[in-house]
């Protein structure tokens, strides 16, 4: 108690200083908010600006929806182009080496595409292309072509 009596004047000054600082900070924050609102209100009132922001938000949502549809369309087109492949190299004849013959299967995500085979021999080489639909060919496939197609189909993402 004696401390309070001896330092009453200093405590009152400190309380007034604290009150002054607090009031100044509150006024500063309110003034800042007022300036932000007045910036919004230039050329119109706050309600007009809020409505404009709402309109812009709706326009942006429509644009995002449109971009999403375009993106989905592009990805679907990509899924329908042969992009998954498997290559099987082999010796088609006993008297040849170096695995110069090959079968290349290329399919899309739905198993449609082709198998391209090149048969290399000492005297001649031949190339065959066989259409693939739904993972199957209406042409007879060699064991190497079947192997290439099977491996390619395992990589697809339906």
N, C-alpha and C positions, 0 to 999 in steps of 0.2 A: 504494500500500500504506500509505503514511504517513497518507493521508486516512482509510482504514478504521480505523487504530489510534487516530487522534485522535477519531473520531466513532463509535466502536463503541457507546457507550452510547445516543446519539441514534438510531442505526440499529436497535438492539434495541427501543427504545421505539416507533419508527415501525412496525416489523414487528409488534409486539404490538398496536398500535392498529389496523393494517390487518387483522390476524387477528380482532380483536374486532369490528370493523365488518362484516367478511364473515360471521362467525358469526351476528351479530345479524340481518343481512339474510336469511340462509338460514333461520334460525328463524322470522322474521317471515313469510316466504313459506310455510313449512310450516304455521304456525299458521293463516294465512289459508285454505289449502287444507283444513285440518282443520275450520275453522269452516264452510266451504261444505259439506263432507261431512256434518257433524253437522246442518246445517240440512236437508239432504236426508233424513237418517235419522230426523228427528222423526216419531214416529207409525209407524215401520216401519224396515226396514233398507234399505240401498242397493239390494239386489237387487230388492226390492219396487218401489222407485221407478223403477228401470230398466225393469221389466216394465210398469209403469203408463205410462211414456213411450212404450214400444213399442206398447202398446194404443192410446194417443191418436194416435200416428203413423198406425197402420192405419186408425183411424176417420176421421182427416183425409184420408187418401188416398181412402177410399170417398166421402167428402163431395165432394172435388174431382172425382172421377170422375162423380158424380151431377150436379154443377153443370155439368161439361163436356157431358154428355149433354143436359141441359136447354138449354144455350146452343146446341148444335148443332141441336136441335129448333126453337128460336125462329128461328135464322138460316134454316133450311130453310123455315119458314112464311113468313118475310119474302120469300124468293126466289120463292115461289109467289103473291104478290100483285102486281098491276100497279103498278109503281113507276117504270118507265122510260117516258119519254114523249117525243113529238116533235110539234110543232105546225107546220102549214103553212098559211099565210094566202094567199088569192088572190081574184081577181075571177071569179066564176062566169059572169057575163054581160058582154058588151061594153059595155052601156049603164049599168053600175054601176061605182063606184069605191071607193076606200078599203080595198080588200081585206077586206071584211066577211065573206066566206065563209071557212071553215076546215075542216081535217081534223086531228083529234087522235088519234094512235095511243098507246095505253097498253098495255104488255105486262109480263109478269114475266120472270124470268131464263131461262125456258124457251120464250119466244115465245108465250105464251097471254095473251089479253086482249081488247081491242076497238079499233075505229076509230070515232070519233064525228065525223060531218061535219055542218056547218050550211051550207046553201046560201041565200045572201041575194039576193033579187031586188027589183025596184022594187014589185011587186005582192004578193009573198008570200015567206015563208022556209020552208025545210023542214029537218028534222033527221033524220039517219040514223045508226043504230048497227049495226055489223057485227062479229060475233064472230070472234076470231082464235085458232086453235089450232095450235101448232107452227109459228108464223110464217106461216100461210096462212089464207085465208078461203074458205068455200064460196060466198060471194057475190062477184060481180064488183066489183072495186075500181076507182075512178077513178084517173087518173094522180096526182092530189094525195094520195089515200089511200095509194097504193102508195109514193109518196115519203116520206110520214110514217112508214109502217110500216117501210120499209127503213132509215130513219135510226134509228128506235127500236130495231130488232133489232140494229143495229151497236153499240149501247150496252150490250146485255145481257151478262151474265157467266155462261156455262153451266158 
